[in-house]
């Protein structure tokens, strides 16, 4: 599988899902449009630890963005 650049304009109707096959050492994370069609599908690297590390770094980037938005006045959960 090759690397691909993708852009998606997030909308409130987007949904998110993750899937980890029982016999595999990778994860799939999806951002779906409001109609359920896939906007972005993210396949993590192979290897249990590598996939977990990748998702931890992804989570860190998301948490940083949320913190910055809260600092600007967004409501905290």
N, CA, C and O atoms as CSV, one atom per row, in Angstrom:
chain,resi,resn,atom,element,x,y,z
A,1,UNK,N,N,0.843,-1.167,0.000
A,1,UNK,CA,C,0.000,0.000,0.000
A,1,UNK,C,C,0.896,1.240,0.000
A,1,UNK,O,O,1.898,1.291,0.713
A,2,UNK,N,N,0.535,2.208,-0.784
A,2,UNK,CA,C,1.347,3.416,-0.882
A,2,UNK,C,C,0.833,4.502,0.057
A,2,UNK,O,O,-0.297,4.446,0.543
A,3,UNK,N,N,1.680,5.475,0.294
A,3,UNK,CA,C,1.278,6.620,1.097
A,3,UNK,C,C,0.406,7.529,0.249
A,3,UNK,O,O,0.651,7.705,-0.944
A,4,UNK,N,N,-0.610,8.103,0.873
A,4,UNK,CA,C,-1.526,8.986,0.165
A,4,UNK,C,C,-1.792,10.205,1.024
A,4,UNK,O,O,-1.954,10.089,2.238
A,5,UNK,N,N,-1.839,11.362,0.408
A,5,UNK,CA,C,-2.249,12.568,1.109
A,5,UNK,C,C,-3.742,12.745,0.909
A,5,UNK,O,O,-4.259,12.551,-0.191
A,6,UNK,N,N,-4.430,13.113,1.980
A,6,UNK,CA,C,-5.876,13.310,1.888
A,6,UNK,C,C,-6.265,14.519,2.715
A,6,UNK,O,O,-5.667,14.800,3.753
A,7,UNK,N,N,-7.259,15.218,2.246
A,7,UNK,CA,C,-7.830,16.336,2.979
A,7,UNK,C,C,-9.309,16.071,3.159
A,7,UNK,O,O,-9.967,15.519,2.276
A,8,UNK,N,N,-9.824,16.466,4.305
A,8,UNK,CA,C,-11.247,16.293,4.568
A,8,UNK,C,C,-11.717,17.471,5.386
A,8,UNK,O,O,-11.109,17.803,6.404
A,9,UNK,N,N,-12.775,18.100,4.965
A,9,UNK,CA,C,-13.360,19.207,5.717
A,9,UNK,C,C,-14.328,18.608,6.726
A,9,UNK,O,O,-15.413,18.149,6.369
A,10,UNK,N,N,-13.922,18.619,7.994
A,10,UNK,CA,C,-14.743,18.017,9.033
A,10,UNK,C,C,-16.091,18.693,9.171
A,10,UNK,O,O,-16.208,19.913,9.058
A,11,UNK,N,N,-17.112,17.879,9.420
A,11,UNK,CA,C,-18.470,18.381,9.627
A,11,UNK,C,C,-19.050,17.719,10.866
A,11,UNK,O,O,-18.631,16.628,11.252
A,12,UNK,N,N,-20.011,18.383,11.481
A,12,UNK,CA,C,-20.610,17.869,12.713
A,12,UNK,C,C,-21.254,16.498,12.512
A,12,UNK,O,O,-21.390,15.740,13.472
A,13,UNK,N,N,-21.646,16.173,11.301
A,13,UNK,CA,C,-22.309,14.895,11.036
A,13,UNK,C,C,-21.334,13.749,10.808
A,13,UNK,O,O,-21.761,12.605,10.647
A,14,UNK,N,N,-20.022,14.031,10.789
A,14,UNK,CA,C,-19.027,12.968,10.617
A,14,UNK,C,C,-19.119,11.958,11.759
A,14,UNK,O,O,-19.480,12.305,12.883
A,15,UNK,N,N,-18.794,10.728,11.458
A,15,UNK,CA,C,-18.708,9.683,12.488
A,15,UNK,C,C,-17.318,9.054,12.413
A,15,UNK,O,O,-16.611,9.185,11.414
A,16,UNK,N,N,-16.951,8.379,13.479
A,16,UNK,CA,C,-15.612,7.808,13.578
A,16,UNK,C,C,-15.737,6.356,14.025
A,16,UNK,O,O,-16.624,6.007,14.804
A,17,UNK,N,N,-14.848,5.530,13.528
A,17,UNK,CA,C,-14.860,4.130,13.946
A,17,UNK,C,C,-13.452,3.578,13.876
A,17,UNK,O,O,-12.597,4.098,13.159
A,18,UNK,N,N,-13.229,2.527,14.624
A,18,UNK,CA,C,-11.938,1.839,14.554
A,18,UNK,C,C,-12.194,0.345,14.492
A,18,UNK,O,O,-13.221,-0.153,14.952
A,19,UNK,N,N,-11.240,-0.346,13.916
A,19,UNK,CA,C,-11.372,-1.786,13.726
A,19,UNK,C,C,-9.999,-2.412,13.864
A,19,UNK,O,O,-9.039,-1.942,13.254
A,20,UNK,N,N,-9.895,-3.449,14.645
A,20,UNK,CA,C,-8.657,-4.211,14.784
A,20,UNK,C,C,-8.989,-5.671,14.495
A,20,UNK,O,O,-9.685,-6.308,15.284
A,21,UNK,N,N,-8.504,-6.212,13.380
A,21,UNK,CA,C,-8.768,-7.612,13.056
A,21,UNK,C,C,-8.212,-8.533,14.147
A,21,UNK,O,O,-7.164,-8.254,14.728
A,22,UNK,N,N,-8.916,-9.617,14.413
A,22,UNK,CA,C,-8.516,-10.540,15.477
A,22,UNK,C,C,-7.129,-11.125,15.270
A,22,UNK,O,O,-6.383,-11.306,16.233
A,23,UNK,N,N,-6.782,-11.418,14.049
A,23,UNK,CA,C,-5.517,-12.108,13.791
A,23,UNK,C,C,-4.464,-11.190,13.160
A,23,UNK,O,O,-3.509,-11.668,12.549
A,24,UNK,N,N,-4.639,-9.882,13.306
A,24,UNK,CA,C,-3.697,-8.959,12.682
A,24,UNK,C,C,-3.094,-8.023,13.724
A,24,UNK,O,O,-3.632,-7.868,14.820
A,25,UNK,N,N,-1.986,-7.411,13.372
A,25,UNK,CA,C,-1.301,-6.504,14.299
A,25,UNK,C,C,-1.306,-5.087,13.740
A,25,UNK,O,O,-0.280,-4.406,13.729
A,26,UNK,N,N,-2.461,-4.660,13.280
A,26,UNK,CA,C,-2.627,-3.297,12.799
A,26,UNK,C,C,-4.040,-2.852,13.154
A,26,UNK,O,O,-4.870,-3.659,13.572
A,27,UNK,N,N,-4.300,-1.571,12.985
A,27,UNK,CA,C,-5.641,-1.055,13.244
A,27,UNK,C,C,-6.068,-0.200,12.055
A,27,UNK,O,O,-5.239,0.340,11.323
A,28,UNK,N,N,-7.368,-0.094,11.885
A,28,UNK,CA,C,-7.944,0.764,10.865
A,28,UNK,C,C,-8.804,1.794,11.586
A,28,UNK,O,O,-9.658,1.433,12.396
A,29,UNK,N,N,-8.585,3.063,11.301
A,29,UNK,CA,C,-9.377,4.140,11.879
A,29,UNK,C,C,-10.051,4.869,10.720
A,29,UNK,O,O,-9.395,5.226,9.741
A,30,UNK,N,N,-11.365,5.088,10.833
A,30,UNK,CA,C,-12.109,5.702,9.730
A,30,UNK,C,C,-12.807,6.976,10.180
A,30,UNK,O,O,-13.299,7.079,11.303
A,31,UNK,N,N,-12.834,7.937,9.275
A,31,UNK,CA,C,-13.695,9.105,9.407
A,31,UNK,C,C,-14.735,8.947,8.310
A,31,UNK,O,O,-14.395,8.873,7.129
A,32,UNK,N,N,-15.992,8.897,8.700
A,32,UNK,CA,C,-17.078,8.709,7.748
A,32,UNK,C,C,-17.879,9.991,7.601
A,32,UNK,O,O,-18.062,10.730,8.569
A,33,UNK,N,N,-18.355,10.256,6.396
A,33,UNK,CA,C,-19.255,11.376,6.151
A,33,UNK,C,C,-20.586,11.108,6.833
A,33,UNK,O,O,-20.849,9.988,7.271
A,34,UNK,N,N,-21.412,12.113,6.924
A,34,UNK,CA,C,-22.715,11.984,7.560
A,34,UNK,C,C,-23.587,10.906,6.950
A,34,UNK,O,O,-24.445,10.347,7.634
A,35,UNK,N,N,-23.385,10.603,5.674
A,35,UNK,CA,C,-24.177,9.560,5.019
A,35,UNK,C,C,-23.577,8.168,5.196
A,35,UNK,O,O,-24.094,7.191,4.655
A,36,UNK,N,N,-22.479,8.081,5.961
A,36,UNK,CA,C,-21.853,6.789,6.230
A,36,UNK,C,C,-20.743,6.409,5.269
A,36,UNK,O,O,-20.027,5.437,5.508
A,37,UNK,N,N,-20.589,7.157,4.187
A,37,UNK,CA,C,-19.513,6.842,3.248
A,37,UNK,C,C,-18.170,7.243,3.854
A,37,UNK,O,O,-18.085,8.199,4.624
A,38,UNK,N,N,-17.136,6.506,3.498
A,38,UNK,CA,C,-15.819,6.731,4.073
A,38,UNK,C,C,-15.151,7.955,3.459
A,38,UNK,O,O,-14.977,8.035,2.243
A,39,UNK,N,N,-14.779,8.908,4.310
A,39,UNK,CA,C,-14.047,10.087,3.852
A,39,UNK,C,C,-12.548,9.814,3.910
A,39,UNK,O,O,-11.816,10.113,2.966
A,40,UNK,N,N,-12.103,9.249,5.013
A,40,UNK,CA,C,-10.686,8.920,5.200
A,40,UNK,C,C,-10.600,7.585,5.925
A,40,UNK,O,O,-11.301,7.368,6.912
A,41,UNK,N,N,-9.758,6.706,5.449
A,41,UNK,CA,C,-9.461,5.457,6.134
A,41,UNK,C,C,-7.970,5.436,6.402
A,41,UNK,O,O,-7.159,5.564,5.485
A,42,UNK,N,N,-7.618,5.274,7.668
A,42,UNK,CA,C,-6.224,5.298,8.093
A,42,UNK,C,C,-5.817,3.891,8.518
A,42,UNK,O,O,-6.386,3.335,9.457
A,43,UNK,N,N,-4.834,3.317,7.830
A,43,UNK,CA,C,-4.283,2.020,8.198
A,43,UNK,C,C,-2.996,2.272,8.971
A,43,UNK,O,O,-2.104,2.960,8.475
A,44,UNK,N,N,-2.888,1.731,10.164
A,44,UNK,CA,C,-1.681,1.934,10.958
A,44,UNK,C,C,-0.581,0.998,10.467
A,44,UNK,O,O,-0.849,0.045,9.735
A,45,UNK,N,N,0.657,1.273,10.875
A,45,UNK,CA,C,1.759,0.386,10.510
A,45,UNK,C,C,1.549,-1.022,11.084
A,45,UNK,O,O,0.830,-1.195,12.069
A,46,UNK,N,N,2.169,-2.003,10.473
A,46,UNK,CA,C,2.103,-3.378,10.970
A,46,UNK,C,C,2.955,-3.539,12.218
A,46,UNK,O,O,3.941,-2.826,12.404
A,47,UNK,N,N,2.580,-4.455,13.050
A,47,UNK,CA,C,3.286,-4.713,14.297
A,47,UNK,C,C,2.499,-4.125,15.450
A,47,UNK,O,O,2.147,-2.945,15.436
A,48,UNK,N,N,2.229,-4.938,16.433
A,48,UNK,CA,C,1.397,-4.528,17.564
A,48,UNK,C,C,1.911,-3.254,18.216
A,48,UNK,O,O,1.142,-2.311,18.401
A,49,UNK,N,N,3.185,-3.199,18.566
A,49,UNK,CA,C,3.741,-2.028,19.235
A,49,UNK,C,C,3.818,-0.832,18.309
A,49,UNK,O,O,3.561,0.296,18.728
A,50,UNK,N,N,4.167,-1.064,17.060
A,50,UNK,CA,C,4.267,0.025,16.088
A,50,UNK,C,C,2.893,0.663,15.860
A,50,UNK,O,O,2.778,1.888,15.823
A,51,UNK,N,N,1.862,-0.154,15.707
A,51,UNK,CA,C,0.510,0.367,15.508
A,51,UNK,C,C,0.051,1.155,16.735
A,51,UNK,O,O,-0.546,2.223,16.601
A,52,UNK,N,N,0.329,0.629,17.929
A,52,UNK,CA,C,-0.065,1.326,19.161
A,52,UNK,C,C,0.684,2.653,19.292
A,52,UNK,O,O,0.084,3.666,19.653
A,53,UNK,N,N,1.979,2.659,19.003
A,53,UNK,CA,C,2.763,3.898,19.074
A,53,UNK,C,C,2.246,4.934,18.082
A,53,UNK,O,O,2.150,6.118,18.405
A,54,UNK,N,N,1.917,4.489,16.885
A,54,UNK,CA,C,1.395,5.386,15.855
A,54,UNK,C,C,0.109,6.045,16.342
A,54,UNK,O,O,-0.058,7.258,16.224
A,55,UNK,N,N,-0.801,5.234,16.893
A,55,UNK,CA,C,-2.082,5.773,17.370
A,55,UNK,C,C,-1.892,6.675,18.584
A,55,UNK,O,O,-2.633,7.643,18.755
A,56,UNK,N,N,-0.906,6.371,19.430
A,56,UNK,CA,C,-0.619,7.263,20.564
A,56,UNK,C,C,-0.162,8.632,20.068
A,56,UNK,O,O,-0.584,9.659,20.599
A,57,UNK,N,N,0.700,8.649,19.050
A,57,UNK,CA,C,1.159,9.923,18.501
A,57,UNK,C,C,0.004,10.677,17.840
A,57,UNK,O,O,-0.088,11.899,17.951
A,58,UNK,N,N,-0.865,9.953,17.160
A,58,UNK,CA,C,-2.048,10.554,16.535
A,58,UNK,C,C,-2.948,11.151,17.618
A,58,UNK,O,O,-3.435,12.273,17.478
A,59,UNK,N,N,-3.165,10.401,18.691
A,59,UNK,CA,C,-3.969,10.886,19.820
A,59,UNK,C,C,-3.339,12.141,20.414
A,59,UNK,O,O,-4.052,13.089,20.745
A,60,UNK,N,N,-2.020,12.162,20.554
A,60,UNK,CA,C,-1.334,13.335,21.091
A,60,UNK,C,C,-1.579,14.572,20.246
A,60,UNK,O,O,-1.795,15.658,20.783
A,61,UNK,N,N,-1.547,14.418,18.923
A,61,UNK,CA,C,-1.801,15.552,18.030
A,61,UNK,C,C,-3.233,16.049,18.185
A,61,UNK,O,O,-3.477,17.256,18.193
A,62,UNK,N,N,-4.173,15.128,18.307
A,62,UNK,CA,C,-5.577,15.503,18.485
A,62,UNK,C,C,-5.773,16.200,19.828
A,62,UNK,O,O,-6.459,17.220,19.903
A,63,UNK,N,N,-5.174,15.656,20.891
A,63,UNK,CA,C,-5.306,16.274,22.214
A,63,UNK,C,C,-4.688,17.670,22.233
A,63,UNK,O,O,-5.227,18.568,22.880
A,64,UNK,N,N,-3.582,17.870,21.546
A,64,UNK,CA,C,-2.962,19.195,21.469
A,64,UNK,C,C,-3.885,20.193,20.773
A,64,UNK,O,O,-4.016,21.336,21.211
A,65,UNK,N,N,-4.519,19.760,19.697
A,65,UNK,CA,C,-5.447,20.630,18.976
A,65,UNK,C,C,-6.644,20.987,19.866
A,65,UNK,O,O,-7.087,22.135,19.879
A,66,UNK,N,N,-7.163,20.010,20.602
A,66,UNK,CA,C,-8.292,20.269,21.506
A,66,UNK,C,C,-7.886,21.253,22.588
A,66,UNK,O,O,-8.629,22.190,22.877
A,67,UNK,N,N,-6.722,21.057,23.190
A,67,UNK,CA,C,-6.233,21.966,24.233
A,67,UNK,C,C,-6.124,23.395,23.701
A,67,UNK,O,O,-6.500,24.343,24.390
A,68,UNK,N,N,-5.614,23.553,22.484
A,68,UNK,CA,C,-5.473,24.888,21.893
A,68,UNK,C,C,-6.840,25.531,21.680
A,68,UNK,O,O,-7.004,26.729,21.913
A,69,UNK,N,N,-7.824,24.741,21.239
A,69,UNK,CA,C,-9.170,25.275,21.031
A,69,UNK,C,C,-9.819,25.672,22.353
A,69,UNK,O,O,-10.513,26.686,22.422
A,70,UNK,N,N,-9.600,24.884,23.397
A,70,UNK,CA,C,-10.127,25.214,24.734
A,70,UNK,C,C,-9.480,26.510,25.220
A,70,UNK,O,O,-10.154,27.361,25.801
A,71,UNK,N,N,-8.174,26.663,24.982
A,71,UNK,CA,C,-7.485,27.902,25.369
A,71,UNK,C,C,-8.083,29.120,24.661
A,71,UNK,O,O,-8.068,30.230,25.193
A,72,UNK,N,N,-8.608,28.896,23.454
A,72,UNK,CA,C,-9.226,29.982,22.696
A,72,UNK,C,C,-10.673,30.230,23.111
A,72,UNK,O,O,-11.291,31.192,22.652
A,73,UNK,N,N,-11.227,29.363,23.984
A,73,UNK,CA,C,-12.574,29.596,24.489
A,73,UNK,C,C,-13.577,28.505,24.208
A,73,UNK,O,O,-14.744,28.645,24.574
A,74,UNK,N,N,-13.167,27.412,23.566
A,74,UNK,CA,C,-14.108,26.311,23.323
A,74,UNK,C,C,-14.518,25.697,24.665
A,74,UNK,O,O,-13.738,25.686,25.617
A,75,UNK,N,N,-15.723,25.198,24.726
A,75,UNK,CA,C,-16.250,24.593,25.947
A,75,UNK,C,C,-15.573,23.256,26.175
A,75,UNK,O,O,-15.448,22.451,25.252
A,76,UNK,N,N,-15.129,23.014,27.421
A,76,UNK,CA,C,-14.548,21.727,27.764
A,76,UNK,C,C,-15.659,20.713,27.969
A,76,UNK,O,O,-16.795,21.070,28.282
A,77,UNK,N,N,-15.316,19.443,27.791
A,77,UNK,CA,C,-16.324,18.395,27.998
A,77,UNK,C,C,-16.751,18.360,29.440
A,77,UNK,O,O,-17.593,17.545,29.815
